């Protein structure tokens, strides 16, 4: 296998080669982040898999967590004579799946980068939650990846038509696949969406069967799984790190730990596709900034009263809009605080090196 073949198996393209050309002039090599550790990254590329750290210059310039490498990112790596590797740059992301990280002063957390297809896995048992699926759809579309809702454990319910109809009511254009990780039913439809040059990420809450589905696509038990609990028919959480894995037949998969909740970080651009019927009705509102909460001439409220839009659907739309407004304000405040911090650092540096008269 040539070095180019190895990169191609990871998803390397002519567009990426063009974007990397200037970085390559420094003697750096292209690679893709396959695993994220504490302050360390596993990077796969023409020279094999290596552990790498970001350079001091990179760390100094990074303003937020999203500026650091994430699983799926393409990076420029310098390999020293002793074999150690240093990441100097991250190539522009063409898509990503992100969420608000945990904590009071949370930042954007990139869950997976440069993803073509996002398999949003939900179990047809106690895990089936339309509100959660709605959030996943919004986040996937906002990040630029193609969302596919995977309804796992069809062997437990005997059919997928009713839950599929409920999901399609959320997003009429979304692809829906019913599968059973236990029996293998429907897996061929997943495999058809994964091939050479394709990066597919699996997301969902703990115990929905993501790792089992990945093992089935790989044809071997690569990802560790655990038995389903008999008490609630839920699998136990197994994956602890986001990880990129090559598929022997072509393409790569990204496995992710289960998410207890998905707090939005962005979504204003995609909310129109997930709530298409509300956005379409809103075009007829008398006021452009109508909040659909009782303003005169509100076409959305009229559609609700006519039975064209459900009350629950409108409430969820309002709830997500409020959350997005809050997140946007929080994001702006963090950016302003970071600018103030950098100004203080620059001021101290200037005063320390200011020539004495």
C-alpha positions in Angstrom: 0.0 0.0 0.0 1.4 3.4 -0.9 1.1 6.4 1.5 -1.6 7.9 -0.7 -3.6 4.7 -0.6 -3.4 4.8 3.2 -4.7 8.4 3.3 -7.4 7.6 0.8 -8.7 4.8 3.0 -9.2 7.5 5.7 -11.1 9.7 3.4 -8.4 11.8 1.9 -9.5 13.8 -1.2 -8.1 16.0 -3.9 -9.7 19.0 -2.2 -8.0 18.1 1.1 -4.7 17.8 -0.7 -5.2 21.3 -2.2 -6.0 22.7 1.2 -2.9 21.0 2.7 -0.4 22.0 0.0 0.9 25.1 1.8 1.2 23.3 5.1 3.2 20.6 3.4 5.8 23.1 2.4 7.0 23.1 6.0 7.7 19.4 5.9 4.6 18.5 7.8 2.5 15.4 7.0 -1.2 15.0 6.7 -3.1 12.8 9.2 -6.5 12.2 10.6 -7.4 12.2 14.3 -8.7 8.8 15.2 -8.8 9.0 19.0 -8.7 11.8 21.5 -7.0 11.3 24.9 -6.2 13.7 27.7 -4.0 16.3 26.0 -3.0 13.7 23.4 -4.3 12.5 20.1 -3.9 9.3 18.0 -3.3 10.4 14.4 -3.4 8.0 11.5 -1.7 8.7 8.3 1.0 7.7 5.8 3.5 7.0 8.6 1.1 4.8 10.5 -0.6 5.6 13.8 1.2 8.0 16.2 0.5 9.8 19.4 0.7 13.5 19.0 0.4 16.7 21.0 -0.5 20.2 19.8 2.4 22.6 19.5 2.9 25.4 22.0 2.1 27.9 19.3 -1.1 26.1 18.4 -2.2 26.0 22.1 -1.4 29.7 22.5 -3.5 30.7 19.4 -6.5 28.4 20.3 -9.2 30.6 21.7 -11.9 27.9 22.5 -12.2 24.2 22.8 -13.5 23.9 19.3 -10.2 25.2 18.0 -8.4 22.1 19.2 -8.4 18.8 17.2 -11.4 16.5 17.4 -11.9 13.0 16.2 -12.4 13.1 12.4 -10.2 16.2 11.9 -7.5 16.3 9.3 -4.3 17.8 10.8 -0.8 18.8 9.9 1.8 16.8 11.8 5.5 17.2 12.3 7.3 13.9 13.1 10.6 14.3 15.0 13.6 12.0 14.6 12.8 10.3 17.9 9.3 9.5 16.6 7.4 12.0 18.6 4.7 13.9 16.7 3.4 17.5 17.0 0.2 18.9 15.5 0.6 22.3 14.1 -2.7 23.0 12.3 -6.2 21.7 11.8 -7.6 21.8 8.2 -11.0 23.5 7.8 -13.9 21.3 8.8 -16.5 20.6 6.0 -19.0 19.4 8.6 -19.2 18.6 12.3 -21.6 17.5 15.0 -21.3 19.6 18.2 -23.1 20.2 21.4 -22.8 22.4 24.5 -20.3 20.8 26.8 -21.1 20.2 30.5 -20.5 22.7 33.2 -21.5 26.2 34.2 -19.0 27.9 31.8 -19.3 25.3 29.0 -17.8 25.7 25.6 -18.7 24.1 22.3 -17.7 20.4 22.2 -17.0 19.0 18.8 -18.3 15.4 18.9 -17.2 14.4 15.4 -15.7 16.3 12.5 -15.8 15.9 8.7 -18.7 13.5 8.8 -20.8 12.6 5.7 -23.5 10.6 7.4 -24.7 10.7 11.0 -26.5 7.6 12.2 -28.8 8.8 15.0 -29.5 5.5 16.8 -32.6 5.1 19.0 -33.8 1.9 20.6 -37.5 0.9 20.1 -37.8 0.3 23.8 -37.7 2.8 26.7 -35.1 4.8 24.9 -37.4 5.9 22.1 -37.8 9.7 22.7 -39.1 12.0 19.9 -37.9 15.1 21.6 -34.3 13.8 21.8 -34.5 12.7 18.2 -35.6 16.1 17.3 -32.6 17.7 18.9 -30.2 15.2 17.2 -31.8 16.1 13.8 -31.4 19.8 14.4 -27.8 19.5 15.4 -26.9 17.2 12.6 -28.4 19.4 9.9 -26.8 22.5 11.4 -23.4 20.9 11.2 -23.7 20.0 7.6 -24.0 16.2 7.8 -26.7 13.9 6.4 -28.8 12.6 9.3 -30.2 9.1 9.2 -32.5 7.9 12.0 -31.7 4.3 12.9 -34.5 2.6 14.9 -32.8 -0.3 16.6 -34.4 -3.4 18.3 -37.2 -3.9 15.8 -37.2 -7.5 17.0 -38.8 -6.2 20.3 -41.8 -4.5 18.6 -42.4 -6.5 15.5 -42.6 -3.5 13.2 -41.2 0.0 12.5 -44.0 1.7 10.6 -45.6 3.5 13.6 -42.4 4.9 15.2 -41.1 5.8 11.7 -44.3 7.8 11.0 -43.7 9.7 14.3 -40.1 10.5 13.4 -41.1 11.5 9.8 -43.6 14.0 11.4 -40.6 15.7 12.9 -38.7 15.9 9.6 -40.5 14.7 6.4 -37.2 14.4 4.5 -35.2 12.4 6.9 -34.1 8.9 6.0 -35.2 6.2 8.5 -33.9 2.7 8.8 -35.2 0.0 11.1 -32.7 -2.6 12.2 -32.0 -5.3 14.8 -28.5 -5.5 16.1 -29.5 -8.8 17.6 -30.8 -10.6 14.5 -29.0 -8.6 11.8 -32.3 -7.4 10.2 -31.9 -4.2 8.2 -28.1 -4.0 8.5 -27.7 -4.1 4.7 -29.4 -0.7 4.5 -26.8 0.7 6.9 -23.9 -0.9 5.0 -25.2 0.6 1.7 -24.6 4.1 3.1 -21.0 3.4 4.1 -18.4 3.0 1.5 -15.0 4.2 0.2 -14.5 7.9 1.0 -17.5 8.0 3.4 -17.3 8.9 7.1 -20.2 7.8 9.1 -20.7 8.7 12.8 -22.9 6.8 15.3 -24.6 8.9 17.9 -27.3 8.1 20.5 -27.8 7.6 24.2 -26.2 4.8 26.2 -27.2 1.3 25.6 -29.0 1.7 22.2 -26.6 -0.7 20.4 -24.2 1.6 18.6 -21.1 -0.5 19.2 -23.0 -3.7 18.3 -24.1 -2.2 15.0 -20.5 -1.1 14.3 -19.2 -4.6 15.0 -21.8 -6.0 12.6 -20.7 -3.6 9.8 -17.0 -4.4 10.5 -17.7 -8.1 10.5 -15.8 -8.6 13.7 -16.0 -7.6 17.4 -13.8 -4.5 17.4 -15.9 -2.4 19.8 -16.5 -3.8 23.3 -20.2 -4.5 24.1 -22.0 -5.7 27.2 -25.1 -7.8 27.7 -28.5 -6.2 27.9 -30.0 -5.7 31.4 -33.0 -7.9 31.8 -34.7 -5.4 34.0 -35.2 -2.7 31.4 -33.9 -4.3 28.2 -31.2 -1.6 28.0 -27.6 -2.3 27.0 -25.0 -1.0 29.4 -22.8 1.9 28.4 -19.5 0.6 26.9 -17.8 3.2 24.7 -15.9 5.7 26.7 -14.0 7.6 24.0 -14.9 8.9 20.5 -13.0 6.7 18.0 -12.5 6.6 14.3 -12.4 3.0 12.8 -11.6 1.9 9.2 -14.1 -0.3 7.5 -12.4 -3.2 5.6 -14.8 -2.7 2.6 -14.1 1.0 2.5 -15.0 4.1 4.5 -14.6 4.9 8.2 -16.9 4.9 11.2 -16.9 7.1 14.3 -18.2 5.5 17.5 -19.1 7.9 20.3 -20.0 7.5 24.0 -23.7 7.6 24.9 -25.1 11.0 25.6 -27.4 11.4 28.6 -28.6 14.7 27.1 -27.9 16.8 24.1 -27.6 20.5 24.9 -27.7 22.6 21.8 -24.8 24.8 20.9 -26.1 26.0 17.5 -29.1 25.3 15.3 -30.7 28.6 14.1 -29.9 27.8 10.5 -31.3 24.3 10.6 -34.4 24.9 12.6 -36.4 25.7 9.5 -35.8 22.3 8.0 -36.7 20.4 11.2 -39.8 22.6 11.8 -40.6 23.2 8.1 -44.4 23.4 8.6 -44.0 26.1 11.3 -41.5 28.2 9.3 -43.7 27.9 6.2 -46.8 29.2 8.2 -44.7 31.9 9.8 -44.1 33.5 6.4 -47.8 34.6 6.6 -47.5 36.4 10.0 -48.3 40.1 10.1 -45.1 40.9 11.9 -41.6 39.8 10.8 -40.4 39.3 14.4 -43.6 37.4 15.4 -42.9 35.0 18.3 -46.1 33.0 17.7 -47.3 33.6 21.2 -50.5 35.5 20.7 -49.5 38.4 18.5 -52.2 39.8 16.2 -52.1 38.4 12.7 -50.0 35.3 13.7 -50.4 32.7 10.9 -48.8 30.0 13.0 -51.3 30.3 15.8 -54.0 30.3 13.2 -52.6 27.1 11.8 -52.6 25.5 15.2 -56.3 26.5 15.7 -57.1 25.0 12.3 -55.5 21.7 13.4 -52.7 22.0 10.8 -49.9 22.2 13.4 -50.1 20.5 16.8 -49.9 22.4 20.0 -47.1 20.1 21.3 -45.1 20.8 18.1 -45.4 24.6 18.5 -44.4 24.4 22.1 -41.3 22.4 21.3 -40.4 24.9 18.6 -40.8 27.8 21.0 -38.7 25.9 23.7 -35.9 25.3 21.2 -36.0 28.9 20.0 -35.7 30.2 23.5 -32.8 27.8 24.2 -31.0 28.9 21.0 -31.4 32.6 21.9 -29.9 31.8 25.4 -27.0 29.9 23.8 -26.3 32.6 21.3 -26.1 35.2 24.1 -23.9 32.9 26.1 -21.7 32.3 23.1 -21.3 36.1 22.5 -20.5 36.7 26.1 -17.8 34.1 26.1 -16.3 35.6 22.9 -16.3 39.0 24.5 -14.7 37.7 27.7 -12.0 36.0 25.7 -11.2 39.2 23.8 -10.9 41.0 27.1 -8.6 38.4 28.4 -6.4 38.5 25.3 -6.3 42.3 25.5 -5.1 42.1 29.1 -2.4 39.5 28.2 -1.2 41.7 25.3 -1.2 44.7 27.5 1.0 43.0 30.1 3.4 41.7 27.4 3.7 45.2 25.9 4.4 46.8 29.3 7.0 44.2 30.1 8.9 44.7 26.9 8.3 48.5 26.5 11.6 50.2 25.8 12.7 52.4 28.7 13.4 56.0 27.8 
